[in-house]
Amino acid sequence: MKVSNIRQSDFEQVYELFKSSQVRKKDLSKSVVPSRGFYEYDLSERNLAERLKNDYSFCLKDNHDKIISYMISYKISSLSNEAMKCGNHNDPVLQKLKNQNMIYVDQLFIRPELPVFIAGRLFDYWDYVMQNENVNKVAGAIPQKPWKNESSMRFVLCRGLKRTYSIKDNNIEFGLFEKSYLKDEALHNDKMMVTKTFGFEAAHKLENYNGKCANLHGHSYSLHVSVKGNVDSNGFVMDFCDLKAIVDKKVISKLDHSYVNEIINQPTAENIAKWSWNQLKDIPGLHEIKLWETEKSYVTYNGEDGQKV
């Protein structure tokens, strides 16, 4: 999976996903009420296209260039008159916020068959970008009545946004959720590094090697993953829980109790470290990997040069 800005070539795919996720008033009478979606959100193609003319909208794609999650956000002050509309009418939320200096999160979508934590990867990347753009505040509106988007509420609350007030439009009530970033420039500009340690057991042997390591043998490896960046308004460079989830899925689950030769050609400590980096390189701010093969031997790799110590 890869994160990138939403490009013009992605528009048709984004708009189709947007339309497929509509929740209508008639859906509320069903036995199973939708837990995700966009409630009575009648953006035209032109409205949406205008809102995508910015650098703050991203998508997460699979290996076949299929969008599995996307996020649309923008500076409200930069919107055109057409972008401020929802269909043929002015967007009530944007009209309420139009004089505020903030980044507005318009949409966060994830395919319904996928777990919500997938969208967390996209949001965390976007959040990292916001920190480095010196943004003062971000906000998003989530429907509360007559339909409450419980899934989105749980998600943004876990990501540090807090409900501030309500915005009403005819029969729809929205809750506005906001997040302020650090205003202390000295602290905001200081970068910190966080590191989490992982362990795994694996067997390997080295080809064309004159020594005992040519024979099949095993190690208790220790992998140290470091991420560097600015501290956000909640005091994090990156949540350790999020870092653990990514490394467990991308690296540990594949290498633990494995025969590494079936995964990596010539699995020296150097090659395992480089392979691990490539699995994790989409983590925003990934700074360094250390792989301990024994208590006295480890490799340090930062994506450019590996050095054995």
C-alpha positions as CSV (number, residue, x, y, z in Angstrom):
1,M,0.0,0.0,0.0
2,K,1.2,3.5,-0.7
3,V,0.1,7.0,0.3
4,S,0.0,9.8,-2.3
5,N,-1.7,13.1,-3.1
6,I,-5.0,12.7,-4.9
7,R,-4.3,13.4,-8.5
8,Q,-6.6,14.5,-11.3
9,S,-6.5,11.0,-12.7
10,D,-7.9,9.7,-9.4
11,F,-11.0,12.0,-9.5
12,E,-13.4,9.5,-11.2
13,Q,-12.5,6.8,-8.7
14,V,-12.9,9.1,-5.7
15,Y,-16.2,10.4,-6.9
16,E,-17.6,6.9,-7.5
17,L,-16.5,5.9,-4.0
18,F,-18.1,9.0,-2.6
19,K,-21.4,8.3,-4.3
20,S,-21.4,4.7,-3.2
21,S,-21.1,5.7,0.5
22,Q,-24.2,8.0,0.7
23,V,-26.5,7.4,3.6
24,R,-30.1,8.6,2.9
25,K,-32.9,9.4,5.3
26,K,-34.8,6.3,4.0
27,D,-31.9,4.1,5.2
28,L,-32.6,5.0,8.8
29,S,-35.8,2.9,8.8
30,K,-33.9,-0.3,7.9
31,S,-33.3,-3.0,10.4
32,V,-29.5,-2.5,10.1
33,V,-28.6,1.2,10.1
34,P,-25.3,2.1,8.3
35,S,-22.5,2.9,10.7
36,R,-20.3,4.6,8.1
37,G,-21.0,7.0,5.2
38,F,-21.9,10.5,4.2
39,Y,-25.3,11.6,5.3
40,E,-27.4,13.4,2.6
41,Y,-24.2,14.9,1.2
42,D,-25.2,16.0,-2.3
43,L,-21.9,17.3,-3.7
44,S,-21.9,17.6,-7.5
45,E,-18.9,16.4,-9.5
46,R,-17.9,20.1,-10.0
47,N,-18.2,20.8,-6.3
48,L,-15.9,17.9,-5.4
49,A,-13.4,18.7,-8.2
50,E,-13.1,22.3,-6.9
51,R,-12.4,21.0,-3.4
52,L,-9.6,18.8,-4.6
53,K,-7.6,21.7,-6.0
54,N,-5.2,21.7,-3.0
55,D,-2.2,19.9,-1.5
56,Y,-3.9,18.5,1.6
57,S,-5.9,15.6,0.1
58,F,-4.4,12.1,0.1
59,C,-5.3,8.6,-0.9
60,L,-4.1,5.1,0.1
61,K,-3.8,2.7,-2.8
62,D,-3.2,-1.0,-3.1
63,N,-0.6,-2.6,-5.4
64,H,-3.1,-2.4,-8.3
65,D,-3.6,1.4,-8.0
66,K,-7.0,0.9,-6.5
67,I,-7.9,3.5,-3.9
68,I,-8.8,1.8,-0.6
69,S,-9.0,4.9,1.5
70,Y,-9.0,8.6,0.8
71,M,-9.0,11.9,2.8
72,I,-10.1,15.3,1.5
73,S,-9.0,18.4,3.4
74,Y,-8.3,22.0,2.5
75,K,-7.9,25.5,3.7
76,I,-11.4,27.0,3.8
77,S,-10.0,30.4,3.0
78,S,-8.6,29.2,-0.3
79,L,-11.9,27.7,-1.7
80,S,-13.6,29.1,-4.8
81,N,-17.3,30.0,-4.7
82,E,-18.2,26.8,-6.5
83,A,-16.3,24.8,-3.9
84,M,-18.3,26.4,-1.1
85,K,-21.5,24.9,-2.6
86,C,-23.2,21.6,-1.9
87,G,-25.2,20.9,-5.1
88,N,-26.9,24.2,-5.9
89,H,-26.9,25.5,-2.4
90,N,-24.2,27.0,-0.1
91,D,-22.6,24.4,2.2
92,P,-23.9,25.3,5.7
93,V,-20.8,24.0,7.5
94,L,-18.3,25.9,5.2
95,Q,-20.4,29.0,5.4
96,K,-20.2,28.9,9.2
97,L,-16.4,28.4,9.2
98,K,-15.4,30.5,6.2
99,N,-13.7,33.2,8.2
100,Q,-11.6,30.9,10.3
101,N,-8.0,30.1,9.6
102,M,-8.0,26.3,9.6
103,I,-7.7,23.2,7.6
104,Y,-11.1,21.5,7.2
105,V,-11.4,17.7,6.9
106,D,-14.2,17.3,4.4
107,Q,-14.1,13.5,3.9
108,L,-12.4,10.4,5.3
109,F,-13.4,7.3,3.4
110,I,-12.4,3.7,3.7
111,R,-13.9,0.7,1.8
112,P,-16.6,-0.9,4.0
113,E,-15.0,-4.4,3.8
114,L,-11.8,-3.1,5.4
115,P,-11.1,-2.5,9.1
116,V,-11.0,1.1,10.3
117,F,-7.4,1.0,11.4
118,I,-6.4,1.0,7.7
119,A,-7.7,4.6,7.6
120,G,-5.5,5.3,10.6
121,R,-2.4,4.9,8.5
122,L,-3.7,7.6,6.1
123,F,-4.8,9.9,8.8
124,D,-1.4,9.6,10.6
125,Y,0.4,10.5,7.4
126,W,-1.9,13.5,6.9
127,D,-1.4,14.5,10.6
128,Y,2.3,14.4,10.1
129,V,2.0,16.7,7.1
130,M,-0.2,19.1,9.1
131,Q,2.5,19.3,11.9
132,N,5.1,20.3,9.4
133,E,2.9,22.8,7.6
134,N,2.7,24.9,10.8
135,V,-1.1,24.6,10.8
136,N,-2.8,26.2,13.8
137,K,-6.0,24.1,13.8
138,V,-7.9,21.4,11.9
139,A,-11.6,20.6,12.1
140,G,-14.2,18.3,10.7
141,A,-18.0,18.1,10.9
142,I,-19.7,14.8,11.7
143,P,-23.5,14.2,11.5
144,Q,-25.2,13.8,14.9
145,K,-29.0,14.0,14.1
146,P,-31.1,12.3,12.8
147,W,-28.2,9.9,12.0
148,K,-25.0,9.8,14.1
149,N,-21.9,8.6,12.4
150,E,-20.6,6.6,15.3
151,S,-17.6,5.1,13.4
152,S,-16.2,8.6,12.4
153,M,-16.8,9.9,16.0
154,R,-14.8,7.1,17.6
155,F,-12.0,7.5,15.0
156,V,-11.5,11.3,15.4
157,L,-11.7,11.2,19.2
158,C,-9.0,8.5,19.2
159,R,-6.9,10.8,17.0
160,G,-7.1,13.7,19.4
161,L,-9.9,15.8,18.0
162,K,-12.5,17.2,20.5
163,R,-16.1,18.3,20.0
164,T,-16.5,22.0,20.3
165,Y,-20.0,23.0,19.2
166,S,-22.9,22.1,16.8
167,I,-23.9,23.4,13.4
168,K,-27.5,22.9,12.3
169,D,-28.9,22.9,8.7
170,N,-32.6,22.3,8.2
171,N,-33.1,18.8,9.7
172,I,-29.4,17.9,10.1
173,E,-27.2,18.6,13.1
174,F,-23.5,18.3,12.8
175,G,-20.9,18.2,15.6
176,L,-17.7,20.1,14.9
177,F,-14.6,18.3,16.1
178,E,-11.3,20.3,16.3
179,K,-7.7,19.8,17.1
180,S,-5.2,22.6,17.9
181,Y,-1.5,22.2,17.2
182,L,1.3,23.4,19.5
183,K,1.7,27.1,19.5
184,D,5.0,27.1,21.4
185,E,7.4,27.6,18.5
186,A,10.4,26.4,20.4
187,L,8.8,23.1,21.2
188,H,7.1,22.8,17.8
189,N,10.3,23.2,16.0
190,D,12.2,20.7,18.2
191,K,12.3,17.2,16.7
192,M,12.3,14.1,18.8
193,M,12.9,10.5,18.1
194,V,10.8,7.6,19.4
195,T,12.0,4.0,19.3
196,K,10.2,0.7,19.8
197,T,11.9,-2.7,20.2
198,F,10.7,-6.0,18.7
199,G,11.9,-9.5,19.0
200,F,11.6,-12.5,16.7
201,E,13.1,-16.0,16.4
202,A,14.2,-17.2,12.9
203,A,16.5,-19.6,11.2
204,H,18.8,-19.0,8.2
205,K,22.0,-20.0,6.5
206,L,24.4,-18.1,4.3
207,E,25.2,-19.3,0.8
208,N,28.8,-19.3,-0.5
209,Y,30.1,-18.6,2.9
210,N,33.2,-20.1,4.5
211,G,32.3,-20.5,8.1
212,K,29.8,-21.9,10.6
213,C,27.0,-19.7,9.3
214,A,26.9,-21.7,6.1
215,N,25.0,-24.3,8.2
216,L,21.4,-24.0,9.1
217,H,21.1,-22.2,12.5
218,G,18.9,-19.7,14.3
219,H,19.0,-16.4,16.1
220,S,16.9,-14.5,18.6
221,Y,16.8,-11.2,16.7
222,S,16.0,-7.8,18.2
223,L,14.7,-5.1,15.9
224,H,14.7,-1.4,17.0
225,V,12.6,0.9,14.9
226,S,13.0,4.7,15.3
227,V,10.7,7.5,14.0
228,K,11.7,11.1,14.1
229,G,9.4,14.2,13.9
230,N,7.7,17.1,15.6
231,V,5.7,16.5,18.7
232,D,2.0,17.0,18.0
233,S,-0.6,18.7,20.2
234,N,-1.2,15.5,22.2
235,G,2.5,15.1,23.0
236,F,3.3,12.4,20.4
237,V,5.8,12.0,17.6
238,M,4.0,8.7,16.8
239,D,1.8,6.6,19.1
240,F,3.8,3.5,20.2
241,C,0.6,1.5,19.7
242,D,0.3,2.6,16.1
243,L,4.0,1.9,15.5
244,K,3.7,-1.6,17.0
245,A,0.7,-2.5,14.9
246,I,2.5,-1.5,11.6
247,V,5.8,-3.3,12.5
248,D,4.0,-6.4,13.7
249,K,2.0,-6.7,10.5
250,K,4.8,-5.7,8.0
251,V,7.8,-7.4,9.6
252,I,7.4,-9.5,12.7
253,S,4.5,-11.6,11.4
254,K,6.5,-12.5,8.4
255,L,9.9,-13.2,10.0
256,D,9.0,-14.7,13.4
257,H,9.6,-18.5,13.4
258,S,10.5,-18.5,9.7
259,Y,13.2,-19.9,7.5
260,V,14.4,-16.5,6.4
261,N,16.1,-17.8,3.2
262,E,12.5,-18.3,1.8
263,I,11.8,-14.6,2.2
264,I,15.2,-12.8,1.7
265,N,18.0,-13.8,-0.6
266,Q,21.3,-14.3,1.4
267,P,19.7,-13.2,4.7
268,T,22.7,-11.5,6.4
269,A,21.9,-9.0,9.1
270,E,22.5,-6.3,6.6
271,N,20.0,-7.7,4.1
272,I,17.4,-8.4,6.7
273,A,17.7,-4.8,8.0
274,K,17.3,-3.4,4.5
275,W,14.3,-5.6,3.8
276,S,12.7,-4.5,7.0
277,W,13.3,-0.8,6.1
278,N,11.6,-1.4,2.7
279,Q,8.6,-2.9,4.5
280,L,8.3,0.1,6.7
281,K,9.4,3.0,4.5
282,D,5.9,4.5,4.2
283,I,5.9,5.3,8.0
284,P,6.1,9.1,8.2
285,G,9.4,10.1,9.7
286,L,10.9,6.7,9.7
287,H,14.5,7.5,10.8
288,E,16.5,4.4,11.5
289,I,16.4,0.6,12.0
290,K,18.8,-1.4,14.2
291,L,18.8,-5.1,13.9
292,W,20.6,-7.1,16.6
293,E,21.7,-10.5,15.5
294,T,23.5,-11.3,18.7
295,E,24.1,-9.4,21.9
296,K,27.3,-8.1,20.5
297,S,26.5,-7.7,16.8
298,Y,24.0,-5.4,15.1
299,V,23.4,-3.4,11.9
300,T,22.2,0.2,11.7
301,Y,20.3,1.2,8.5
302,N,18.6,4.5,7.6
303,G,17.6,3.9,4.0
304,E,20.9,5.1,2.5
305,D,23.8,3.5,4.2
306,G,23.9,0.4,6.4
307,Q,26.8,0.1,8.8
308,K,27.7,-3.0,10.7
309,V,29.0,-2.3,14.3
